[in-house]
Amino acid sequence: MLRLPRKTMFALEAVVDIAYNARPEPVQSKEITRRQGIPQRYLEQVMQQLVHAGVLKGVRGPRGGYTLARERRRITVGEVVRVVDALDREADEEEAADSAGSELGQRVVRPLWNELREEMMLRLDAITLEDLCRRAQAASIRPEGPDRSDFAI
């Protein structure tokens, strides 16, 4: 069974939390940690990568935190997954260099796995943060704070 890596799950939960709970003020990382149970040390690392990738904007200062860099309907789940994957890929490449694998693995199993991954990424690219926020509303999950109407056009 394919499993979603914990880091990827944490990143998605954090970004959806921001999409769902931001407006008009940024969401502070300590709020995300409290609501989602994401370890603070991991959260800051992934948030910075998401800022560098143009998914989030970091806001400094006492009321600082994170906001989406674009409208939530213009950010896909696939984008978030790729940012986290890039972090993990660096460690995997070092490990892969040590163990190249068998010919069967290299020519049959890995290509199959890559095909499946490409299909999954196409599906994730079709799902936006807006879609996930709608799912949260349908699940009767209330955003924290005052009424959070989205006035994006």
C-alpha positions as CSV (number, residue, x, y, z in Angstrom):
1,M,0.0,0.0,0.0
2,L,1.3,3.4,-0.9
3,R,1.7,5.7,2.1
4,L,1.9,9.4,2.3
5,P,5.2,10.3,4.1
6,R,4.7,12.1,7.4
7,K,6.6,15.1,6.3
8,T,4.3,15.5,3.3
9,M,1.2,15.1,5.4
10,F,2.5,17.7,7.9
11,A,3.2,20.1,5.0
12,L,-0.3,19.6,3.5
13,E,-2.0,20.1,6.8
14,A,0.0,23.3,7.5
15,V,-0.8,24.8,4.1
16,V,-4.4,23.9,4.3
17,D,-4.5,25.3,7.8
18,I,-3.2,28.6,6.4
19,A,-5.6,28.6,3.5
20,Y,-8.5,27.9,5.8
21,N,-7.6,30.1,8.8
22,A,-5.7,33.1,7.3
23,R,-7.4,36.3,6.3
24,P,-7.1,39.0,7.1
25,E,-4.1,38.3,9.3
26,P,-1.3,35.8,8.8
27,V,-1.3,32.5,10.6
28,Q,1.4,32.0,13.1
29,S,3.4,28.8,13.2
30,K,2.6,28.3,16.8
31,E,-1.1,28.3,15.9
32,I,-0.5,25.6,13.3
33,T,1.5,23.6,15.7
34,R,-1.3,23.8,18.3
35,R,-4.1,23.0,15.8
36,Q,-2.4,20.3,13.8
37,G,0.1,18.8,16.2
38,I,3.0,19.3,13.8
39,P,6.4,19.5,15.5
40,Q,7.7,23.1,15.5
41,R,11.2,22.1,14.4
42,Y,9.9,20.4,11.3
43,L,7.2,23.1,10.6
44,E,9.7,26.0,10.3
45,Q,11.9,24.0,7.9
46,V,9.1,23.1,5.6
47,M,7.5,26.6,5.8
48,Q,10.7,28.2,4.7
49,Q,10.9,25.9,1.7
50,L,7.3,26.7,0.8
51,V,8.1,30.4,1.0
52,H,11.1,29.9,-1.3
53,A,8.9,27.9,-3.7
54,G,6.3,30.7,-3.9
55,V,3.5,28.8,-2.2
56,L,3.6,30.9,1.0
57,K,4.6,34.4,2.0
58,G,6.3,34.9,5.3
59,V,5.3,38.0,7.3
60,R,7.7,39.2,9.9
61,G,6.9,41.0,13.2
62,P,4.9,40.4,16.3
63,R,1.8,39.6,14.4
64,G,3.7,37.9,11.6
65,G,3.2,34.4,10.3
66,Y,2.4,32.9,7.0
67,T,-0.1,33.6,4.2
68,L,-0.7,32.1,0.9
69,A,1.4,33.6,-1.9
70,R,-1.5,33.2,-4.3
71,E,-5.2,32.6,-4.2
72,R,-6.0,29.2,-2.8
73,R,-7.7,28.2,-6.1
74,R,-4.3,28.7,-7.8
75,I,-2.2,26.4,-5.5
76,T,-2.4,22.7,-6.0
77,V,-1.7,19.8,-3.7
78,G,0.9,18.7,-6.2
79,E,3.0,21.9,-5.7
80,V,3.2,21.3,-2.0
81,V,4.1,17.6,-2.4
82,R,6.9,18.6,-4.9
83,V,8.4,21.0,-2.4
84,V,8.6,18.4,0.4
85,D,9.7,15.8,-2.1
86,A,12.6,18.0,-3.1
87,L,13.7,18.1,0.6
88,D,13.5,14.3,0.9
89,R,15.1,13.7,-2.5
90,E,18.4,15.2,-1.4
91,A,18.8,12.6,1.4
92,D,17.6,9.8,-0.9
93,E,20.1,10.6,-3.6
94,E,23.0,10.2,-1.2
95,E,21.6,6.9,-0.1
96,A,20.9,5.8,-3.7
97,A,24.5,6.5,-4.6
98,D,25.6,3.9,-2.0
99,S,23.3,1.2,-3.3
100,A,22.6,1.3,-7.0
101,G,20.3,-1.7,-6.9
102,S,19.9,-4.7,-9.2
103,E,19.3,-4.7,-12.9
104,L,15.8,-5.9,-12.3
105,G,15.1,-3.1,-9.9
106,Q,16.6,-0.5,-12.2
107,R,15.0,-1.6,-15.4
108,V,11.6,-3.0,-14.2
109,V,10.6,-2.0,-10.7
110,R,11.8,1.6,-10.6
111,P,10.3,2.5,-14.0
112,L,7.0,1.1,-12.8
113,W,7.2,3.0,-9.6
114,N,8.0,6.2,-11.6
115,E,5.0,5.7,-13.8
116,L,2.7,5.3,-10.9
117,R,4.2,8.4,-9.2
118,E,3.6,10.4,-12.4
119,E,0.0,9.4,-12.5
120,M,-0.5,10.3,-8.9
121,M,1.1,13.7,-9.4
122,L,-1.2,14.4,-12.3
123,R,-4.1,13.7,-9.9
124,L,-2.6,15.9,-7.2
125,D,-2.1,18.7,-9.6
126,A,-5.8,18.7,-10.3
127,I,-6.7,19.3,-6.6
128,T,-6.4,22.8,-5.3
129,L,-6.3,24.3,-1.8
130,E,-9.7,25.7,-2.6
131,D,-11.0,22.1,-3.1
132,L,-9.6,21.1,0.3
133,C,-11.1,24.1,2.0
134,R,-14.4,23.2,0.6
135,R,-14.0,19.7,1.9
136,A,-13.2,21.1,5.4
137,Q,-16.4,23.2,5.2
138,A,-18.4,20.2,4.1
139,A,-17.0,18.3,7.1
140,S,-18.2,21.1,9.3
141,I,-14.7,22.1,10.4
142,R,-15.0,25.7,11.5
143,P,-12.1,28.1,10.9
144,E,-10.8,29.8,14.0
145,G,-11.5,33.5,14.5
146,P,-14.1,35.8,13.0
147,D,-16.1,34.9,9.8
148,R,-13.6,34.2,7.1
149,S,-15.4,35.0,3.8
150,D,-13.1,34.7,0.8
151,F,-13.5,37.7,-1.5
152,A,-11.0,36.5,-4.1
153,I,-12.0,37.0,-7.7
